[in-house]
Amino acid sequence: MITRASWFLAGGLTLAACLCRAAGPTPATAPAGPLVIASVDTELVLQGALEFKEIDREARSKIDLKEEEGQQRLGAIRKLEEELSVMSEEQRKARLPEYNRKRQELMDFQTQSREEILERQSVDLKRIANKIRAIIEQLGRDQRLTMILDVKPILYLNAAQVTDLTERVTQLLNADYEKEKDKLQRKVPARVQ
């Protein structure tokens, strides 16, 4: 459902730019010391994120509901088409505005549904991208790293010389999400049975 393209639209590309910016001071102001570089595969982090999986599951469910409603509307249009095909010319002219209105309503419904889902998806992905960015920046500061790179645009990386933080970022992101869910569940009062 959520593609790499939508991830980039939601902030994946800016994530790499922010990672470079968050890496620390420029070489002119940086204290002399070893260059410490780490990498993160943000696509793998996203795929392993529990929040992303839940959002994707909800989006698929919403799409299924919208498709079902669209099929019902299409069925009504087809039924009307069949009725129109056996009507006299006069009857057909009288019912044609109804047919055109239903077709336009279906097209409007499809457009609105697509925009609604894409907008929600964009908001959710930006929120997750911001969380990933914050975790990566915090890890960079905590571990005194010079730079953290996203591995996807890199053509060559000597893994022996670069720390891979992908798993750690995913763990921290999921732990954060579990805390948020737990906090929300505690705020919701238990239903009286």
C-alpha positions as MATLAB code, in Angstrom:
seq = 'MITRASWFLAGGLTLAACLCRAAGPTPATAPAGPLVIASVDTELVLQGALEFKEIDREARSKIDLKEEEGQQRLGAIRKLEEELSVMSEEQRKARLPEYNRKRQELMDFQTQSREEILERQSVDLKRIANKIRAIIEQLGRDQRLTMILDVKPILYLNAAQVTDLTERVTQLLNADYEKEKDKLQRKVPARVQ';
ca = [
       0.000    0.000    0.000;
       2.545    2.593    1.070;
       5.299    2.634   -1.481;
       8.876    3.847   -1.395;
       7.684    6.755   -3.534;
       5.159    7.826   -0.909;
       7.854    7.449    1.765;
      10.041    9.857   -0.209;
       7.114   12.247   -0.599;
       6.493   12.108    3.120;
      10.027   13.032    4.082;
      12.393   10.232    3.142;
      14.425   12.511    0.908;
      14.490   15.260    3.487;
      15.462   12.686    6.077;
      18.801   12.153    4.345;
      19.332   15.911    4.163;
      18.482   16.313    7.852;
      20.836   13.515    8.755;
      23.715   15.371    7.147;
      22.680   18.597    8.867;
      22.305   16.849   12.232;
      25.691   15.192   11.938;
      27.342   18.005   13.801;
      29.562   21.003   13.249;
      31.185   21.780    9.951;
      34.793   20.641    9.425;
      36.055   24.204    9.979;
      34.599   24.293   13.507;
      34.847   20.619   14.389;
      37.387   19.623   16.997;
      40.205   17.464   15.740;
      39.490   13.806   16.274;
      38.498   10.645   14.514;
      35.778   10.719   11.907;
      33.006    8.430   13.189;
      30.387    7.518   10.606;
      27.271    5.421   11.008;
      24.552    4.382    8.623;
      20.833    3.692    8.795;
      18.634    2.012    6.225;
      15.551    4.187    6.745;
      13.501    2.014    4.411;
      14.154   -1.031    6.624;
      13.396    1.048    9.717;
      10.073    2.054    8.205;
       9.240   -1.519    7.217;
      10.032   -2.703   10.744;
       8.100    0.081   12.459;
       5.046   -1.192   14.323;
       3.303    2.146   13.890;
       3.842    2.017   10.121;
       2.448   -1.514    9.974;
      -0.653   -0.458   11.901;
      -1.152    2.609    9.707;
      -0.721    0.481    6.585;
      -3.248   -2.060    7.884;
      -5.760    0.720    8.645;
      -5.212    2.283    5.212;
      -5.816   -1.045    3.485;
      -9.005   -1.533    5.498;
     -10.217    1.947    4.573;
      -9.421    1.330    0.903;
     -11.385   -1.924    1.001;
     -14.402   -0.107    2.461;
     -14.168    2.647   -0.149;
     -13.840    0.090   -2.951;
     -16.898   -1.765   -1.659;
     -18.924    1.462   -1.583;
     -17.656    2.339   -5.073;
     -18.715   -1.084   -6.360;
     -22.205   -0.570   -4.911;
     -22.486    2.775   -6.679;
     -21.213    1.241   -9.905;
     -23.780   -1.553   -9.568;
     -26.569    1.011   -9.282;
     -25.281    2.756  -12.414;
     -25.133   -0.511  -14.356;
     -28.669   -1.373  -13.270;
     -29.835    2.031  -14.490;
     -27.970    1.462  -17.791;
     -29.868   -1.800  -18.268;
     -33.159   -0.067  -17.552;
     -32.293    2.719  -19.994;
     -31.470    0.213  -22.721;
     -35.027   -1.161  -22.782;
     -36.864    2.166  -22.392;
     -38.469    4.218  -25.093;
     -36.619    7.315  -26.297;
     -38.907    9.587  -24.278;
     -38.438    7.608  -21.059;
     -34.697    7.457  -21.645;
     -34.485   11.265  -22.039;
     -36.364   11.694  -18.759;
     -34.013    9.330  -16.838;
     -30.758   10.419  -18.519;
     -30.127   13.298  -16.040;
     -30.339   10.790  -13.164;
     -27.861    8.519  -14.937;
     -25.422   11.388  -15.569;
     -25.767   12.584  -11.972;
     -24.961    9.103  -10.606;
     -21.931    8.776  -12.882;
     -20.639   12.177  -11.751;
     -21.227   11.254   -8.098;
     -19.206    8.068   -8.593;
     -16.305    9.972  -10.179;
     -16.421   12.578   -7.385;
     -16.505    9.820   -4.762;
     -13.474    8.092   -6.298;
     -11.497   11.346   -6.491;
     -12.410   12.382   -2.958;
     -11.599    8.929   -1.559;
      -8.194    8.843   -3.253;
      -7.313   12.362   -2.038;
      -8.490   11.591    1.497;
      -6.409    8.418    1.734;
      -3.297   10.027    0.209;
      -3.555   13.042    2.505;
      -3.897   10.863    5.591;
      -1.038    8.675    4.427;
       1.174   11.715    3.891;
       0.443   13.078    7.371;
       1.123    9.703    8.995;
       4.362    9.152    7.071;
       5.642   12.635    7.906;
       4.955   11.983   11.583;
       6.868    8.690   11.482;
       9.713   10.265    9.463;
      10.023   12.998   12.100;
      10.211   10.367   14.851;
      12.885    8.439   12.944;
      14.838   11.649   12.352;
      14.664   12.572   16.053;
      15.869    9.110   17.124;
      18.752    9.189   14.648;
      19.779   12.672   15.749;
      19.681   11.618   19.418;
      21.765    8.509   18.695;
      24.253   10.671   16.816;
      24.638   13.020   19.765;
      24.710   10.237   22.365;
      27.339    8.226   20.493;
      29.304   11.336   19.432;
      29.094   10.421   15.765;
      30.442   12.718   13.084;
      27.885   11.713   10.491;
      24.955    9.335    9.972;
      24.086    8.437    6.403;
      21.032    6.802    4.879;
      22.375    3.748    3.013;
      19.998    3.892    0.030;
      21.659    6.696   -1.942;
      25.169    5.456   -1.094;
      26.846    3.452   -3.840;
      29.624    1.989   -1.697;
      29.995    1.612    2.033;
      32.651   -0.383    3.843;
      30.456   -1.968    6.503;
      33.472   -2.868    8.636;
      34.273    0.812    9.116;
      30.742    2.134    9.545;
      28.350    1.385   12.382;
      24.917    0.258   11.176;
      22.242    1.768   13.421;
      19.234    0.423   11.500;
      18.220   -2.207   14.047;
      18.782    0.135   16.990;
      16.696    2.913   15.400;
      13.898    0.431   14.679;
      13.968   -0.837   18.280;
      13.852    2.688   19.711;
      11.068    3.715   17.325;
       8.977    0.678   18.247;
       9.626    1.141   21.962;
       8.509    4.763   21.634;
       5.369    3.688   19.805;
       4.545    1.053   22.417;
       4.877    3.710   25.155;
       2.542    6.040   23.217;
      -0.027    3.254   22.749;
       0.192    2.293   26.415;
      -0.256    5.912   27.483;
      -3.309    6.294   25.216;
      -4.832    3.060   26.502;
      -4.479    4.248   30.085;
      -6.292    7.505   29.209;
      -9.263    5.648   27.704;
     -11.665    4.700   30.495;
     -12.670    1.051   30.690;
     -16.197    0.409   29.457;
     -18.735   -0.639   32.020;
     -20.231   -3.977   31.075;
];
